[in-house]
Every structure is written in C-alpha cells, then in structure tokens.
Amino acid sequence: MSFFCGIKYPVLLSLSLHTIAMPNLKISLPLLVLVVLHNAAPTHSATATSFIESSCRVTRYPALCVHSLSAYATSIRQSGRQLTQTALSVSLNKSRYAAAFVSNLAKGRAVRGLEYQALKDCIENMGDTVDRLRQSVKELRDLRRTAGGDLLWHLSNVQTWVSAALTDETTCLDGFASRRLDGQVKAAIRRKITLVAQVTSNALALVNHFADKKH
C-alpha cells in the first residue's frame, strides 16, 4: 500500500494503459487509478459531512439540518459561510415550493369563509417569506466583497430578514389553528409549512452562529 501512496495522479494518468510489474505484483494502471480515487474521495466526503454534523448541533432540528445539507457536502467542505449560504438556499427553495402548493390549493378548490381567509393570508405570508429569504441569500453572497463593520451590518440584515421569514411562516400556521377549518386542507398546509419553518429555523440558527464568530 506504501507503493500506491507514493504514486502521483498525473503520473498515473500519463501512463495510461501500461501495467506496473513488480515481483509477485502486476497491476493494471486504470484499475489502480480507480482504487486510489475510490479511497481518496470518501475521506473528503466524510470530513465535510462531519463538519455539517458538528455545525448542525447549534440548530433546533439537528437531524433535519444534517439531512437537508448532506447532499451539498462537497461544495460546503468546511466553510462556515458556504454552509450558511447553502442552508438559506435550501430554505428558499422549500419556501417557494410551499408557496406554490398553497396557491395551487386555493385555485383548485371552491373555498370560502374562514378557509378562504386563512389561505389568502398564508399565500401573502409565504410570498413575503420567499422575498425575505431571497434577499438574505443575495446579501450573504455579497459578503465576499465586504469586511469589518460593513460585514457585521450585512449579517445583521440577513438575521433580521430570516427571522421575519420565520415569523411569516408561523403566522401562516396560526391561521389554520381553528377547529372549524377543513381537516384535509388544514393538515396538508400545516405539514408543508411546518417543514419549511423547521428548515428556516435551522438556517437562522446557522446564520446567528456564523455572525457570532465574526464579532
């Protein structure tokens, strides 16, 4: 195995289809390349995943946090900024999906009374959520060009907007608290929005943790 570790990737690739012959050892180089790459890749992935798991401990829903972000481990690596950016993007995407779901639900049913008002308010709330999370994603992306006091000011904006987005989601849920509302509609919306609120709560916790480290 010490022989494998001493071989550099460019050398392996340039040797192409030749084979290495040693006493009692004959190895096809393409196979050797695959072995080395296979052994190297999980190390980076495992390190990135461990970083995500450790970071998610500050959130209220750590298991959901890890589940939501693990697919992006290779791009997150061990960057706190990239982790926070990804968490916000995931929250934004789920909010967009939930907003479309609520809107389509309102269009596909003959709603009236309390149900109509709750759906109408929720559509507005989720629209505000999407706008605020979109602002947050852009603001955090622009942090690359800022430093010092400006950096903290921009982070404060992100914290304010994500917190407001979470409030909007909670307000939507509160609108369906009445027992007089239709059971199926109420259950479907609460299931969707609750998930979004949990993801947004996690994103806010990661933003706050990232901001604390910058003070």
N, CA and C atoms as a LAMMPS dump frame, in Angstrom:
ITEM: TIMESTEP
0
ITEM: NUMBER OF ATOMS
645
ITEM: BOX BOUNDS ff ff ff
-5.0000000000000000e+02 5.0000000000000000e+02
-5.0000000000000000e+02 5.0000000000000000e+02
-5.0000000000000000e+02 5.0000000000000000e+02
ITEM: ATOMS id mol type element x y z
1 1 1 N 0.822 -1.203 0
2 1 2 C 0 0 0
3 1 3 C 0.858 1.256 0
4 2 1 N 2.114 1.159 0.567
5 2 2 C 3.015 2.303 0.544
6 2 3 C 3.404 2.643 -0.883
7 3 1 N 3.437 1.644 -1.747
8 3 2 C 3.741 1.882 -3.158
9 3 3 C 2.662 2.73 -3.799
10 4 1 N 1.377 2.427 -3.482
11 4 2 C 0.262 3.194 -4.033
12 4 3 C 0.35 4.647 -3.605
13 5 1 N 0.646 4.872 -2.333
14 5 2 C 0.622 6.232 -1.8
15 5 3 C 1.702 7.097 -2.42
16 6 1 N 2.786 6.472 -2.895
17 6 2 C 3.871 7.24 -3.461
18 6 3 C 3.649 7.66 -4.891
19 7 1 N 2.609 7.161 -5.537
20 7 2 C 2.343 7.465 -6.942
21 7 3 C 1.465 8.691 -7.045
22 8 1 N 1.858 9.664 -7.835
23 8 2 C 1.073 10.886 -8.031
24 8 3 C 0.075 10.688 -9.16
25 9 1 N -1.069 11.392 -9.044
26 9 2 C -2.142 11.229 -10.029
27 9 3 C -1.698 11.535 -11.453
28 10 1 N -0.948 12.666 -11.704
29 10 2 C -0.538 12.955 -13.09
30 10 3 C 0.275 11.825 -13.694
31 11 1 N 1.127 11.183 -12.865
32 11 2 C 1.935 10.077 -13.38
33 11 3 C 1.042 8.922 -13.766
34 12 1 N 0.063 8.641 -12.92
35 12 2 C -0.85 7.53 -13.204
36 12 3 C -1.597 7.767 -14.501
37 13 1 N -2.075 8.992 -14.673
38 13 2 C -2.89 9.28 -15.842
39 13 3 C -2.064 9.266 -17.117
40 14 1 N -0.796 9.729 -17.031
41 14 2 C 0.033 9.783 -18.231
42 14 3 C 0.487 8.399 -18.67
43 15 1 N 0.552 7.459 -17.721
44 15 2 C 0.983 6.114 -18.081
45 15 3 C -0.089 5.321 -18.797
46 16 1 N -1.32 5.821 -18.74
47 16 2 C -2.445 5.26 -19.487
48 16 3 C -2.598 3.775 -19.264
49 17 1 N -2.531 2.981 -20.329
50 17 2 C -2.907 1.577 -20.255
51 17 3 C -1.749 0.632 -19.958
52 18 1 N -0.558 1.161 -19.664
53 18 2 C 0.557 0.281 -19.338
54 18 3 C 0.317 -0.363 -17.982
55 19 1 N 1.1 -1.331 -17.657
56 19 2 C 0.964 -2.004 -16.365
57 19 3 C 2.247 -1.879 -15.578
58 20 1 N 2.117 -1.989 -14.262
59 20 2 C 3.272 -1.966 -13.376
60 20 3 C 3.623 -3.402 -13.032
61 21 1 N 4.861 -3.775 -13.248
62 21 2 C 5.285 -5.144 -12.94
63 21 3 C 6.305 -5.11 -11.817
64 22 1 N 6.048 -5.854 -10.781
65 22 2 C 6.96 -5.994 -9.655
66 22 3 C 6.967 -7.47 -9.288
67 23 1 N 7.94 -7.875 -8.516
68 23 2 C 7.938 -9.292 -8.09
69 23 3 C 6.626 -9.638 -7.421
70 24 1 N 5.975 -10.648 -7.968
71 24 2 C 4.7 -11.134 -7.429
72 24 3 C 3.593 -10.077 -7.48
73 25 1 N 3.753 -9.043 -8.315
74 25 2 C 2.731 -7.991 -8.36
75 25 3 C 2.612 -7.457 -9.773
76 26 1 N 1.432 -7.548 -10.331
77 26 2 C 1.178 -6.985 -11.649
78 26 3 C -0.19 -6.319 -11.596
79 27 1 N -0.211 -5.004 -11.778
80 27 2 C -1.448 -4.243 -11.58
81 27 3 C -1.744 -3.411 -12.82
82 28 1 N -2.953 -3.462 -13.284
83 28 2 C -3.381 -2.612 -14.392
84 28 3 C -3.536 -1.188 -13.878
85 29 1 N -2.893 -0.223 -14.54
86 29 2 C -2.925 1.161 -14.063
87 29 3 C -4.319 1.782 -14.053
88 30 1 N -5.166 1.539 -15.062
89 30 2 C -6.524 2.095 -14.957
90 30 3 C -7.238 1.618 -13.704
91 31 1 N -7.025 0.349 -13.342
92 31 2 C -7.634 -0.179 -12.124
93 31 3 C -7.028 0.497 -10.904
94 32 1 N -5.717 0.73 -10.957
95 32 2 C -5.041 1.379 -9.841
96 32 3 C -5.564 2.797 -9.638
97 33 1 N -5.797 3.498 -10.745
98 33 2 C -6.352 4.851 -10.662
99 33 3 C -7.689 4.821 -9.952
100 34 1 N -8.532 3.878 -10.332
101 34 2 C -9.86 3.775 -9.722
102 34 3 C -9.753 3.478 -8.236
103 35 1 N -8.809 2.61 -7.879
104 35 2 C -8.635 2.262 -6.466
105 35 3 C -8.223 3.482 -5.661
106 36 1 N -7.251 4.243 -6.193
107 36 2 C -6.763 5.425 -5.481
108 36 3 C -7.859 6.469 -5.346
109 37 1 N -8.575 6.735 -6.446
110 37 2 C -9.655 7.72 -6.409
111 37 3 C -10.757 7.277 -5.468
112 38 1 N -11.076 6.007 -5.491
113 38 2 C -12.14 5.487 -4.63
114 38 3 C -11.773 5.656 -3.159
115 39 1 N -10.489 5.428 -2.858
116 39 2 C -10.058 5.54 -1.467
117 39 3 C -9.933 6.989 -1.022
118 40 1 N -9.637 7.903 -1.951
119 40 2 C -9.439 9.303 -1.592
120 40 3 C -10.753 10.037 -1.423
121 41 1 N -11.73 9.776 -2.308
122 41 2 C -12.985 10.528 -2.299
123 41 3 C -13.749 10.43 -0.992
124 42 1 N -13.929 9.238 -0.418
125 42 2 C -14.693 9.153 0.821
126 42 3 C -14.08 9.951 1.957
127 43 1 N -12.745 10.14 1.943
128 43 2 C -12.092 10.89 3.006
129 43 3 C -12.571 12.326 3.019
130 44 1 N -12.604 12.973 1.827
131 44 2 C -13.076 14.351 1.727
132 44 3 C -14.552 14.425 2.085
133 45 1 N -15.336 13.489 1.594
134 45 2 C -16.77 13.478 1.851
135 45 3 C -17.057 13.288 3.33
136 46 1 N -16.328 12.389 3.958
137 46 2 C -16.53 12.125 5.383
138 46 3 C -16.173 13.345 6.215
139 47 1 N -15.104 14.04 5.835
140 47 2 C -14.693 15.242 6.558
141 47 3 C -15.745 16.329 6.441
142 48 1 N -16.267 16.526 5.225
143 48 2 C -17.294 17.543 5.001
144 48 3 C -18.572 17.201 5.75
145 49 1 N -18.949 15.93 5.737
146 49 2 C -20.159 15.503 6.444
147 49 3 C -20.005 15.691 7.945
148 50 1 N -18.828 15.408 8.462
149 50 2 C -18.571 15.607 9.89
150 50 3 C -18.691 17.079 10.26
151 51 1 N -18.23 17.946 9.364
152 51 2 C -18.343 19.39 9.593
153 51 3 C -19.806 19.811 9.658
154 52 1 N -20.619 19.27 8.761
155 52 2 C -22.051 19.576 8.751
156 52 3 C -22.712 19.086 10.035
157 53 1 N -22.408 17.869 10.422
158 53 2 C -22.998 17.304 11.643
159 53 3 C -22.631 18.128 12.868
160 54 1 N -21.379 18.545 12.934
161 54 2 C -20.927 19.356 14.063
162 54 3 C -21.611 20.722 14.072
163 55 1 N -21.717 21.331 12.894
164 55 2 C -22.333 22.657 12.785
165 55 3 C -23.817 22.619 13.111
166 56 1 N -24.486 21.542 12.733
167 56 2 C -25.933 21.433 12.93
168 56 3 C -26.332 21.259 14.394
169 57 1 N -25.367 21.049 15.254
170 57 2 C -25.685 20.889 16.677
171 57 3 C -26.236 22.169 17.295
172 58 1 N -25.988 23.306 16.661
173 58 2 C -26.491 24.572 17.211
174 58 3 C -27.944 24.819 16.817
175 59 1 N -28.498 23.979 15.953
176 59 2 C -29.865 24.183 15.464
177 59 3 C -30.883 23.483 16.354
178 60 1 N -32.14 23.843 16.156
179 60 2 C -33.222 23.246 16.938
180 60 3 C -33.601 21.864 16.413
181 61 1 N -33.369 21.646 15.121
182 61 2 C -33.704 20.361 14.496
183 61 3 C -32.452 19.804 13.814
184 62 1 N -31.496 19.311 14.59
185 62 2 C -30.206 18.888 14.029
186 62 3 C -30.294 17.752 13.015
187 63 1 N -31.172 16.787 13.249
188 63 2 C -31.289 15.669 12.299
189 63 3 C -31.778 16.167 10.944
190 64 1 N -32.763 17.056 10.95
191 64 2 C -33.27 17.644 9.71
192 64 3 C -32.2 18.501 9.056
193 65 1 N -31.441 19.2 9.859
194 65 2 C -30.353 20.044 9.352
195 65 3 C -29.339 19.204 8.583
196 66 1 N -28.898 18.122 9.182
197 66 2 C -27.923 17.237 8.527
198 66 3 C -28.513 16.639 7.259
199 67 1 N -29.759 16.195 7.348
200 67 2 C -30.424 15.594 6.189
201 67 3 C -30.543 16.598 5.039
202 68 1 N -30.838 17.855 5.351
203 68 2 C -31.041 18.881 4.323
204 68 3 C -29.745 19.3 3.65
205 69 1 N -28.634 19.224 4.378
206 69 2 C -27.377 19.78 3.876
207 69 3 C -26.358 18.744 3.412
208 70 1 N -26.537 17.499 3.797
209 70 2 C -25.536 16.469 3.478
210 70 3 C -25.311 16.296 1.982
211 71 1 N -26.359 16.498 1.193
212 71 2 C -26.228 16.348 -0.259
213 71 3 C -25.283 17.39 -0.856
214 72 1 N -25.019 18.462 -0.12
215 72 2 C -24.166 19.544 -0.614
216 72 3 C -22.798 19.547 0.073
217 73 1 N -22.442 18.435 0.689
218 73 2 C -21.21 18.364 1.484
219 73 3 C -19.969 18.729 0.676
220 74 1 N -19.905 18.279 -0.577
221 74 2 C -18.701 18.525 -1.375
222 74 3 C -18.515 20.001 -1.701
223 75 1 N -19.606 20.754 -1.812
224 75 2 C -19.485 22.189 -2.088
225 75 3 C -19.32 22.993 -0.8
226 76 1 N -19.88 22.481 0.295
227 76 2 C -19.748 23.163 1.582
228 76 3 C -18.335 23.009 2.132
229 77 1 N -17.77 21.82 1.958
230 77 2 C -16.448 21.478 2.5
231 77 3 C -16.422 21.769 4.006
232 78 1 N -15.582 22.716 4.43
233 78 2 C -15.554 23.107 5.845
234 78 3 C -15.668 24.624 5.966
235 79 1 N -16.469 25.2 5.084
236 79 2 C -16.655 26.649 5.057
237 79 3 C -17.936 27.041 5.785
238 80 1 N -17.798 27.831 6.833
239 80 2 C -18.97 28.3 7.564
240 80 3 C -19.859 29.179 6.713
241 81 1 N -19.24 30.014 5.881
242 81 2 C -20.029 30.882 5.014
243 81 3 C -20.803 30.073 3.994
244 82 1 N -20.154 29.079 3.386
245 82 2 C -20.829 28.254 2.386
246 82 3 C -21.918 27.398 3.022
247 83 1 N -21.683 26.947 4.238
248 83 2 C -22.697 26.181 4.965
249 83 3 C -23.945 27.028 5.187
250 84 1 N -23.736 28.26 5.641
251 84 2 C -24.856 29.167 5.902
252 84 3 C -25.569 29.532 4.612
253 85 1 N -24.791 29.8 3.568
254 85 2 C -25.367 30.128 2.264
255 85 3 C -26.232 28.98 1.754
256 86 1 N -25.75 27.772 1.896
257 86 2 C -26.497 26.601 1.433
258 86 3 C -27.768 26.408 2.244
259 87 1 N -27.683 26.589 3.553
260 87 2 C -28.862 26.445 4.417
261 87 3 C -29.949 27.445 4.024
262 88 1 N -29.55 28.661 3.711
263 88 2 C -30.517 29.677 3.278
264 88 3 C -31.118 29.318 1.924
265 89 1 N -30.299 28.813 1.024
266 89 2 C -30.793 28.431 -0.3
267 89 3 C -31.782 27.276 -0.21
268 90 1 N -31.503 26.316 0.66
269 90 2 C -32.424 25.197 0.868
270 90 3 C -33.747 25.707 1.42
271 91 1 N -33.674 26.612 2.378
272 91 2 C -34.888 27.197 2.955
273 91 3 C -35.68 27.96 1.897
274 92 1 N -34.98 28.712 1.057
275 92 2 C -35.643 29.464 -0.011
276 92 3 C -36.354 28.524 -0.979
277 93 1 N -35.693 27.47 -1.391
278 93 2 C -36.298 26.523 -2.334
279 93 3 C -37.536 25.853 -1.752
280 94 1 N -37.459 25.463 -0.496
281 94 2 C -38.61 24.825 0.144
282 94 3 C -39.749 25.822 0.337
283 95 1 N -39.415 27.064 0.593
284 95 2 C -40.439 28.1 0.745
285 95 3 C -41.154 28.365 -0.574
286 96 1 N -40.405 28.384 -1.652
287 96 2 C -41.013 28.57 -2.974
288 96 3 C -41.978 27.434 -3.296
289 97 1 N -41.552 26.229 -3
290 97 2 C -42.393 25.063 -3.26
291 97 3 C -43.662 25.13 -2.42
292 98 1 N -43.52 25.477 -1.15
293 98 2 C -44.679 25.554 -0.257
294 98 3 C -45.624 26.672 -0.677
295 99 1 N -45.068 27.806 -1.103
296 99 2 C -45.9 28.928 -1.549
297 99 3 C -46.716 28.533 -2.776
298 100 1 N -46.079 27.826 -3.711
299 100 2 C -46.788 27.363 -4.909
300 100 3 C -47.855 26.342 -4.539
301 101 1 N -47.553 25.488 -3.577
302 101 2 C -48.511 24.474 -3.127
303 101 3 C -49.765 25.131 -2.554
304 102 1 N -49.582 26.122 -1.697
305 102 2 C -50.721 26.815 -1.083
306 102 3 C -51.529 27.553 -2.139
307 103 1 N -50.837 28.206 -3.066
308 103 2 C -51.521 28.947 -4.124
309 103 3 C -52.344 28.019 -5.01
310 104 1 N -51.765 26.891 -5.391
311 104 2 C -52.484 25.925 -6.232
312 104 3 C -53.656 25.307 -5.493
313 105 1 N -53.497 25.119 -4.209
314 105 2 C -54.574 24.559 -3.401
315 105 3 C -55.765 25.508 -3.363
316 106 1 N -55.47 26.788 -3.273
317 106 2 C -56.54 27.789 -3.245
318 106 3 C -57.264 27.862 -4.585
319 107 1 N -56.523 27.681 -5.68
320 107 2 C -57.124 27.752 -7.013
321 107 3 C -57.936 26.504 -7.338
322 108 1 N -57.561 25.392 -6.767
323 108 2 C -58.2 24.13 -7.125
324 108 3 C -59.413 23.774 -6.305
325 109 1 N -59.786 24.619 -5.363
326 109 2 C -60.932 24.328 -4.508
327 109 3 C -61.868 25.528 -4.457
328 110 1 N -63.136 25.241 -4.219
329 110 2 C -64.119 26.309 -4.006
330 110 3 C -64.086 26.652 -2.521
331 111 1 N -63.195 27.563 -2.155
332 111 2 C -63.011 27.908 -0.743
333 111 3 C -63.808 29.155 -0.384
334 112 1 N -64.182 29.248 0.867
335 112 2 C -64.944 30.409 1.328
336 112 3 C -64.805 30.522 2.846
337 113 1 N -65.283 31.618 3.375
338 113 2 C -65.299 31.82 4.819
339 113 3 C -63.916 31.802 5.447
340 114 1 N -63.812 31.135 6.59
341 114 2 C -62.553 31.079 7.331
342 114 3 C -61.434 30.425 6.523
343 115 1 N -61.791 29.399 5.768
344 115 2 C -60.791 28.698 4.963
345 115 3 C -60.214 29.623 3.897
346 116 1 N -61.072 30.394 3.253
347 116 2 C -60.615 31.332 2.223
348 116 3 C -59.669 32.366 2.83
349 117 1 N -60.056 32.921 3.97
350 117 2 C -59.233 33.95 4.602
351 117 3 C -57.884 33.391 5.046
352 118 1 N -57.905 32.173 5.592
353 118 2 C -56.655 31.549 6.037
354 118 3 C -55.72 31.275 4.857
355 119 1 N -56.283 30.78 3.752
356 119 2 C -55.477 30.534 2.554
357 119 3 C -54.934 31.833 1.981
358 120 1 N -55.785 32.842 1.932
359 120 2 C -55.381 34.15 1.397
360 120 3 C -54.23 34.735 2.218
361 121 1 N -54.372 34.676 3.532
362 121 2 C -53.322 35.205 4.401
363 121 3 C -52.033 34.394 4.273
364 122 1 N -52.176 33.081 4.153
365 122 2 C -51 32.219 4.051
366 122 3 C -50.25 32.467 2.744
367 123 1 N -50.98 32.672 1.668
368 123 2 C -50.345 32.987 0.381
369 123 3 C -49.521 34.265 0.502
370 124 1 N -50.085 35.255 1.174
371 124 2 C -49.368 36.52 1.376
372 124 3 C -48.148 36.314 2.274
373 125 1 N -48.335 35.564 3.346
374 125 2 C -47.224 35.281 4.261
375 125 3 C -46.078 34.567 3.557
376 126 1 N -46.414 33.561 2.762
377 126 2 C -45.375 32.791 2.092
378 126 3 C -44.697 33.596 0.99
379 127 1 N -45.452 34.493 0.37
380 127 2 C -44.847 35.392 -0.609
381 127 3 C -43.8 36.278 0.049
382 128 1 N -44.131 36.785 1.246
383 128 2 C -43.172 37.6 1.995
384 128 3 C -41.966 36.768 2.419
385 129 1 N -42.217 35.533 2.809
386 129 2 C -41.129 34.63 3.202
387 129 3 C -40.137 34.445 2.062
388 130 1 N -40.654 34.167 0.881
389 130 2 C -39.792 33.964 -0.291
390 130 3 C -38.97 35.217 -0.575
391 131 1 N -39.607 36.383 -0.518
392 131 2 C -38.897 37.641 -0.781
393 131 3 C -37.765 37.864 0.224
394 132 1 N -38.045 37.62 1.487
395 132 2 C -37.045 37.872 2.526
396 132 3 C -35.889 36.879 2.463
397 133 1 N -36.207 35.644 2.162
398 133 2 C -35.134 34.657 2.034
399 133 3 C -34.298 34.912 0.787
400 134 1 N -34.947 35.373 -0.284
401 134 2 C -34.196 35.724 -1.495
402 134 3 C -33.228 36.877 -1.195
403 135 1 N -33.703 37.87 -0.464
404 135 2 C -32.831 38.973 -0.058
405 135 3 C -31.658 38.468 0.777
406 136 1 N -31.95 37.547 1.662
407 136 2 C -30.92 37.017 2.559
408 136 3 C -29.842 36.26 1.794
409 137 1 N -30.264 35.447 0.842
410 137 2 C -29.309 34.691 0.024
411 137 3 C -28.393 35.643 -0.739
412 138 1 N -28.969 36.688 -1.327
413 138 2 C -28.18 37.666 -2.08
414 138 3 C -27.233 38.434 -1.16
415 139 1 N -27.743 38.837 -0.007
416 139 2 C -26.926 39.608 0.934
417 139 3 C -25.724 38.801 1.417
418 140 1 N -25.957 37.545 1.722
419 140 2 C -24.862 36.698 2.195
420 140 3 C -23.865 36.424 1.077
421 141 1 N -24.355 36.293 -0.142
422 141 2 C -23.461 36.084 -1.281
423 141 3 C -22.552 37.3 -1.483
424 142 1 N -23.097 38.487 -1.241
425 142 2 C -22.326 39.716 -1.433
426 142 3 C -21.305 39.959 -0.323
427 143 1 N -21.331 39.151 0.728
428 143 2 C -20.39 39.324 1.836
429 143 3 C -18.95 39.121 1.402
430 144 1 N -18.752 38.454 0.288
431 144 2 C -17.391 38.207 -0.194
432 144 3 C -16.653 39.516 -0.457
433 145 1 N -17.412 40.58 -0.735
434 145 2 C -16.786 41.853 -1.093
435 145 3 C -16.783 42.849 0.062
436 146 1 N -17.16 42.403 1.265
437 146 2 C -17.231 43.313 2.407
438 146 3 C -16.37 42.805 3.553
439 147 1 N -16.067 43.711 4.479
440 147 2 C -15.251 43.336 5.635
441 147 3 C -15.512 44.32 6.772
442 148 1 N -15.019 43.978 7.952
443 148 2 C -15.115 44.87 9.092
444 148 3 C -16.542 45.159 9.509
445 149 1 N -16.807 46.453 9.81
446 149 2 C -18.129 46.875 10.253
447 149 3 C -19.199 46.624 9.216
448 150 1 N -18.866 46.792 7.941
449 150 2 C -19.837 46.538 6.872
450 150 3 C -20.271 45.076 6.867
451 151 1 N -19.352 44.183 7.143
452 151 2 C -19.662 42.758 7.182
453 151 3 C -20.707 42.468 8.254
454 152 1 N -20.514 43.019 9.44
455 152 2 C -21.45 42.796 10.539
456 152 3 C -22.808 43.418 10.239
457 153 1 N -22.801 44.549 9.553
458 153 2 C -24.06 45.208 9.198
459 153 3 C -24.855 44.346 8.219
460 154 1 N -24.176 43.801 7.229
461 154 2 C -24.844 42.929 6.258
462 154 3 C -25.354 41.649 6.929
463 155 1 N -24.574 41.105 7.834
464 155 2 C -25.016 39.912 8.56
465 155 3 C -26.238 40.215 9.419
466 156 1 N -26.263 41.417 9.981
467 156 2 C -27.424 41.83 10.773
468 156 3 C -28.675 41.89 9.9
469 157 1 N -28.524 42.361 8.672
470 157 2 C -29.649 42.379 7.728
471 157 3 C -30.168 40.967 7.476
472 158 1 N -29.241 40.048 7.253
473 158 2 C -29.627 38.655 6.995
474 158 3 C -30.372 38.084 8.199
475 159 1 N -29.86 38.33 9.381
476 159 2 C -30.517 37.832 10.591
477 159 3 C -31.938 38.378 10.716
478 160 1 N -32.095 39.66 10.429
479 160 2 C -33.418 40.298 10.523
480 160 3 C -34.387 39.701 9.52
481 161 1 N -33.936 39.515 8.282
482 161 2 C -34.828 39.014 7.228
483 161 3 C -35.207 37.551 7.452
484 162 1 N -34.252 36.736 7.864
485 162 2 C -34.56 35.316 8.088
486 162 3 C -35.499 35.167 9.28
487 163 1 N -35.285 35.974 10.303
488 163 2 C -36.182 35.954 11.459
489 163 3 C -37.592 36.36 11.054
490 164 1 N -37.698 37.373 10.194
491 164 2 C -39.011 37.815 9.71
492 164 3 C -39.667 36.735 8.854
493 165 1 N -38.87 36.039 8.056
494 165 2 C -39.404 34.947 7.228
495 165 3 C -39.978 33.844 8.105
496 166 1 N -39.284 33.528 9.182
497 166 2 C -39.772 32.509 10.112
498 166 3 C -41.075 32.955 10.774
499 167 1 N -41.174 34.24 11.086
500 167 2 C -42.411 34.781 11.66
501 167 3 C -43.562 34.659 10.673
502 168 1 N -43.299 34.942 9.4
503 168 2 C -44.334 34.807 8.363
504 168 3 C -44.843 33.37 8.283
505 169 1 N -43.929 32.428 8.333
506 169 2 C -44.317 31.011 8.256
507 169 3 C -45.155 30.599 9.467
508 170 1 N -44.753 31.087 10.628
509 170 2 C -45.507 30.784 11.846
510 170 3 C -46.893 31.411 11.8
511 171 1 N -46.976 32.611 11.239
512 171 2 C -48.267 33.291 11.101
513 171 3 C -49.201 32.506 10.194
514 172 1 N -48.655 31.951 9.129
515 172 2 C -49.455 31.111 8.231
516 172 3 C -50.006 29.91 8.989
517 173 1 N -49.174 29.276 9.78
518 173 2 C -49.62 28.12 10.566
519 173 3 C -50.7 28.511 11.569
520 174 1 N -50.535 29.657 12.192
521 174 2 C -51.518 30.124 13.177
522 174 3 C -52.885 30.341 12.54
523 175 1 N -52.882 30.712 11.256
524 175 2 C -54.142 30.956 10.564
525 175 3 C -54.985 29.708 10.383
526 176 1 N -54.351 28.548 10.509
527 176 2 C -55.074 27.279 10.35
528 176 3 C -55.255 26.558 11.689
529 177 1 N -55.213 27.317 12.766
530 177 2 C -55.358 26.712 14.09
531 177 3 C -56.812 26.424 14.45
532 178 1 N -57.74 27.112 13.788
533 178 2 C -59.157 26.95 14.126
534 178 3 C -59.649 25.534 13.826
535 179 1 N -60.441 24.985 14.723
536 179 2 C -61.002 23.647 14.53
537 179 3 C -62.103 23.637 13.466
538 180 1 N -62.587 24.787 13.107
539 180 2 C -63.681 24.859 12.137
540 180 3 C -63.199 24.767 10.691
541 181 1 N -61.898 24.788 10.491
542 181 2 C -61.369 24.694 9.132
543 181 3 C -61.379 23.253 8.651
544 182 1 N -61.413 23.084 7.313
545 182 2 C -61.446 21.757 6.699
546 182 3 C -60.232 20.937 7.123
547 183 1 N -60.465 19.73 7.546
548 183 2 C -59.396 18.888 8.071
549 183 3 C -58.308 18.563 7.075
550 184 1 N -58.672 18.204 5.832
551 184 2 C -57.684 17.807 4.833
552 184 3 C -56.822 18.987 4.396
553 185 1 N -57.463 20.13 4.14
554 185 2 C -56.719 21.32 3.726
555 185 3 C -55.782 21.761 4.846
556 186 1 N -56.327 21.814 6.03
557 186 2 C -55.547 22.225 7.198
558 186 3 C -54.342 21.31 7.406
559 187 1 N -54.557 20.012 7.344
560 187 2 C -53.474 19.049 7.571
561 187 3 C -52.396 19.156 6.501
562 188 1 N -52.815 19.31 5.238
563 188 2 C -51.856 19.388 4.13
564 188 3 C -50.976 20.626 4.246
565 189 1 N -51.598 21.76 4.542
566 189 2 C -50.841 23.006 4.633
567 189 3 C -49.932 23.008 5.855
568 190 1 N -50.458 22.565 6.969
569 190 2 C -49.639 22.554 8.182
570 190 3 C -48.426 21.629 8.019
571 191 1 N -48.605 20.531 7.319
572 191 2 C -47.487 19.609 7.086
573 191 3 C -46.396 20.282 6.248
574 192 1 N -46.803 20.973 5.181
575 192 2 C -45.836 21.632 4.297
576 192 3 C -45.141 22.789 5
577 193 1 N -45.933 23.651 5.633
578 193 2 C -45.369 24.865 6.219
579 193 3 C -44.547 24.553 7.466
580 194 1 N -44.951 23.537 8.209
581 194 2 C -44.17 23.153 9.389
582 194 3 C -42.757 22.743 8.992
583 195 1 N -42.634 21.975 7.912
584 195 2 C -41.313 21.571 7.433
585 195 3 C -40.492 22.789 7.025
586 196 1 N -41.127 23.716 6.3
587 196 2 C -40.431 24.932 5.871
588 196 3 C -39.964 25.731 7.085
589 197 1 N -40.836 25.861 8.076
590 197 2 C -40.495 26.623 9.279
591 197 3 C -39.322 25.986 10.024
592 198 1 N -39.283 24.678 10.065
593 198 2 C -38.18 23.989 10.739
594 198 3 C -36.861 24.201 9.994
595 199 1 N -36.915 24.129 8.672
596 199 2 C -35.711 24.357 7.861
597 199 3 C -35.236 25.804 8.009
598 200 1 N -36.188 26.748 8.022
599 200 2 C -35.838 28.158 8.189
600 200 3 C -35.277 28.421 9.58
601 201 1 N -35.848 27.771 10.58
602 201 2 C -35.327 27.892 11.945
603 201 3 C -33.877 27.425 12.012
604 202 1 N -33.581 26.334 11.346
605 202 2 C -32.209 25.83 11.305
606 202 3 C -31.286 26.811 10.597
607 203 1 N -31.762 27.365 9.486
608 203 2 C -30.956 28.333 8.735
609 203 3 C -30.653 29.556 9.595
610 204 1 N -31.653 30.02 10.342
611 204 2 C -31.457 31.18 11.214
612 204 3 C -30.421 30.876 12.296
613 205 1 N -30.485 29.69 12.865
614 205 2 C -29.507 29.301 13.89
615 205 3 C -28.089 29.288 13.321
616 206 1 N -27.948 28.808 12.093
617 206 2 C -26.627 28.772 11.453
618 206 3 C -26.144 30.174 11.106
619 207 1 N -27.065 31.044 10.689
620 207 2 C -26.711 32.444 10.419
621 207 3 C -26.224 33.108 11.702
622 208 1 N -26.972 32.914 12.782
623 208 2 C -26.597 33.515 14.065
624 208 3 C -25.238 33.011 14.538
625 209 1 N -25.007 31.716 14.366
626 209 2 C -23.727 31.131 14.779
627 209 3 C -22.585 31.693 13.938
628 210 1 N -22.816 31.825 12.648
629 210 2 C -21.81 32.385 11.745
630 210 3 C -21.512 33.837 12.114
631 211 1 N -22.568 34.607 12.428
632 211 2 C -22.4 36.014 12.795
633 211 3 C -21.64 36.154 14.115
634 212 1 N -21.944 35.286 15.068
635 212 2 C -21.26 35.336 16.37
636 212 3 C -19.756 35.139 16.216
637 213 1 N -19.362 34.298 15.287
638 213 2 C -17.941 34.02 15.077
639 213 3 C -17.225 35.182 14.397
640 214 1 N -17.994 36.109 13.807
641 214 2 C -17.4 37.254 13.113
642 214 3 C -17.229 38.468 14.025
643 215 1 N -17.836 38.428 15.219
644 215 2 C -17.721 39.56 16.142
645 215 3 C -16.337 39.582 16.79
